[in-house]
Amino acid sequence: MEIWFYHLQRQSLDQALPVLIEKSLERGWRVVVQGSSEERLAALDQHLWTYRDDSFLAHGRAVDGDGDLQPVYLATGAENPNGARLRIFIEGAPIAGSLANGPYERALAAFNGNDEDELLAARAQWKQLKDQGFALSYWQQNEAGRWEKKA
């Protein structure tokens, strides 16, 4: 399994995350998005229903029930009720202990490069995961807004 780190500098998480989720769903992968607070997930819950005028991303949280039916599941813990193939970690959510409930094809850590705390947390997680032998990749947006693999 690969873990990809996405360094957000040109877009906010709210702009980038729906696109990353859409691409994953196009591959036939279910997704778990793991955040660090229920408040943030509640805001993300609303955002995924309304992020575009002509579309939405069907999703759910534990409070909604039927987690096994959700193409996208929002969580603060390590659960994987929908059998997700991709796990996306946002805003410093801890990666190391959350991968046991796979099997995941890939994990993705999206972090705000303009937030010093998130940047430091991402660097610490990169080092920890590298020391544990995970295959890691680092992605950054170029001037045109396309993602480029930097490491």
C-alpha positions, 0 to 999 in steps of 0.5 A, a space after each residue: 500500500 502506498 501513502 501519498 502526501 498532498 501538500 495544499 498551497 494553491 487550493 484549500 482542503 474544501 476545494 481539493 478534497 471533492 475532486 480527489 474523492 471524485 477521482 477515487 470513486 471513478 476508480 470504483 473505490 469507496 473512501 473513508 475521510 478521517 478528520 480530527 474533530 466531529 465539528 470539522 466533519 459536520 462542516 465537511 458533511 454540509 460542504 460535500 452536499 453543496 460544493 457544486 451547483 450541479 453535483 454532490 458527493 453522496 456520503 455519510 457519518 456514524 450519526 446517519 447509520 448505514 455506514 456499509 452503504 456509503 460510498 464516502 464515509 466521514 470518521 474521526 476514528 479508525 473504522 472502515 464500515 464501507 469497505 473503503 479502498 482509499 483512506 484520506 487523512 485531513 488536518 493532521 488526523 493520525 495515520 499510523 494506527 488507522 490503517 489496520 482496518 483495510 485492506 486499502 489500495 492507498 492512503 492519502 494525507 492532505 495537509 495545508 502547507 500554509 498552516 505551520 502546525 499542519 506542515 509540522 504534523 505532516 513532516 512528523 507523520 512522513 518520518 514515522 511512516 518512512 521509518 515503519 517501511 511504508 512506500 511514500 509519495 509527496 505531491 504538490 500543485 504546480 502553477 497550473 494547478 496540476 498535481 506533480 509528484 515531487 518525491 
